[in-house]
Amino acid sequence: MGKPDHDNLKKIKNIWQSVRSDTLLQRVLKNSGYLFSSSSLVLGLAMLQSILAGRLLGAAELGVLGSITAFASTINRLFSFRMGELVIKYLGDYLPNNEKERAAALIKIAGITEAATSILAFIILILLAPLGARFFAKDLAYTPLFRFYGFSILGGLMSETATGVLQSTERFKHQAWINLGQSILTAAVILAAFLFKGGLWWVVSAYLVGKLILGILPVVLAWQSLDLNLGTGWWRTPITGLPPWKELLHFAVTSNLSATVNMLVRDSEILWVAFFLNPTAAGYYKVAIAISSLIPIPVTPFISATFPEISRSTAAHAWQELLRLIKRVSLLSTVITACISVFLVLFGRILILFYGAEFLPAYPALMVLLAGYAFGNLVFWNRPLLLALNLPGYPFWVTSICGSIKILLTLLIIPRFGIIGAAALLTGYLIVSGGIMAVRGLQQLRANSGMESSTA
């Protein structure tokens, strides 16, 4: 008995030493730690905001609130070119090689493109606001609120580019402080609305203030970071030395198309429910989404911290190290996800009661959504890996095919099965599309690793 125990202890010790000596994993844990520590507080504040808004507004107006915020984010994402991903992808090549002029040129073109598309998205939102109020809030009187919240798009004029810069230059601590600060301020405004019996306008204003902070402060900090890394005159660098325009355009367009599909089939769930049902059902579904969204929040920092490391590793052809990193962060994500999932199964109904007894119809949808979000946590690295491996079109085709099937089923299932049907469709989409992309990314990574070994 003594020898097996000794062997097991030795294996555990070797694994621990291997983890401690894994500099790539340590850097991911350090950077994600900044975001994780703030996201833990943000998690609590987000729940407080949601609960206070639910108790203040009731199910119907909470559904209207969800329609207003989802409408703006949907239009913004429709025109977004995911510049954060493009910035991280190419700065992962340029910064380690001290190619400052190419990095500066890339940032300029990314920022200008994002700003132009943001302005276009804002104009379109202003024009379409009456349709949003009619079809999703079921009342044209809400049109001014739809337009008012649309200013969040202008607040995030170049936020994706800025976030990509902050992550590429490892300024995760600053990003964490921004997230925490905006959550505190938003929660404070909503608390004031709750205490002084403010209405929907007050709550929408609180969410708008938070969005403005998340949009403006990253740009300020990213500019400072670029001054340090590229020199104070970086913005005067001519737009030359970039990769072929065809390559950049392909990456940007496929990323945008993939994001558009995700927006239609995954990020606009409340709009689908509001359109086919009513604001009250949308309010129930918003609560189910809000609570189930607790699952990805602790893992989100891993996404932000892992993508730059994946880009650097692929640029260096460090395939074995990258494969080991994915295995280890997946294990960490699995442990975290299992703990949160058990908590929600045991106490999900109690959490809903904090919103009020009228929201209890959200519970069955919450249990269905739990499976989809939990699986998404386990393969959170699938899209960043495919982008880093120069396969930006693959996520688009996967999400397009799976998303098209989901949309067709949406027309049949949501009107018949309500929010439970909506939850089942989203869960199925997350599992099928996420699983296919994860398998493809690992296949390509192992193929690259095998080619490197045979060459050596």
VENHUVEN-V762587 format. One line per field, one symbol per residue. ss: DSSP state (a for helix, b for strand, c for the rest). psi: psi as a letter, one per 30 degrees, with the letter a starting at -180 (. if undefined). burial: # if it has 16 or more other C-alpha atoms within 10 Angstrom, else .. A space follows every 10 residues. Layout:
ss: ???
psi: ???
burial: ???
This chain:
ss: caaaaaaaaa aaaaaaaaaa acaaaaaaaa aaaaaaaaaa aaaaaaaaaa aaaaaaaaaa aaaaaaaaaa aaaaaaaaac ccaaaaaaaa aaaaaaacca aaaaaaaaaa aaaaaaaaaa aaaaaaaaaa aaaaacccca aaaaaaaaac aaaaacccaa aaaaaaaacc caaaaaaaaa aaaaaaaaaa aaaaacccca aaaaaaaaaa aaaaaaaaaa aaaaaaaaaa cccaaacccc ccccaaaaaa aaaaaaaaaa aaaaacccaa aaaaaaccaa aaaaaaaaaa aacaaaaaaa aaaaaaaaaa aaaaacccaa aaaaaaaaaa aaaaaaaaaa aaaaaaaaaa aaaaacaaaa aaaaaaaaaa aaaaaaaacc caaaaaaacc caaaaaaaaa aaaaaaaaaa aaaaaaaaaa aaaaaaaaaa aaaaaaaaaa aaaaaaaaaa aaaaac
psi: eeeeeeeeee eeeeeeeeef fjeeeeeeee efeeeeeefe eeeeeeeeee eeeeeeelee feeeeeeeee eeeeeefegk ghfeeeeeee ffeeefghie eeeeeeeeee eeeeeeeeee eeeeeeefee eeeefefgjf ffeeeeeeff ffeeehehee eeeeeeefgh heeeeeeeee eeeeeeeeee eeeeeghlae eeeeeeeeee eeefeeeeee eeeeeeeeff lfgeffklil gllkeeeeee eeeeeeeeee eeeefeggee eeeeefclee eeeeeeeeee efffefeffe eeeefeeeee eeeeeghiee eeeeeeeefe eeeeeeeeee eeeeeegeee eefeelffgf ffeeeeeefe eeeeeeefhf feeeeeefgh hffeeeeeee eeeeeeeeee feeefefbfe eeeeeeeeee eeeeeeeeee eeeeeeeeee eeeee.
burial: .......... .......... ...##..##. #########. .##.###### ########## ########## ########## ########## #####....# ########.# #.###.#### ##..##.### ###.####.. .##.###### ########## ########## ########## ########## ####...#.# .######### #########. ###.##..## ...##...#. .#........ ########## ########## ########## ########## ########## ########## #####...## ###.##..## ..##.##..# #..#...##. ##.###..## ###.###### ########## #########. ########## .##..#...# ..###..### ########## #####.##.# ##..#..##. ......
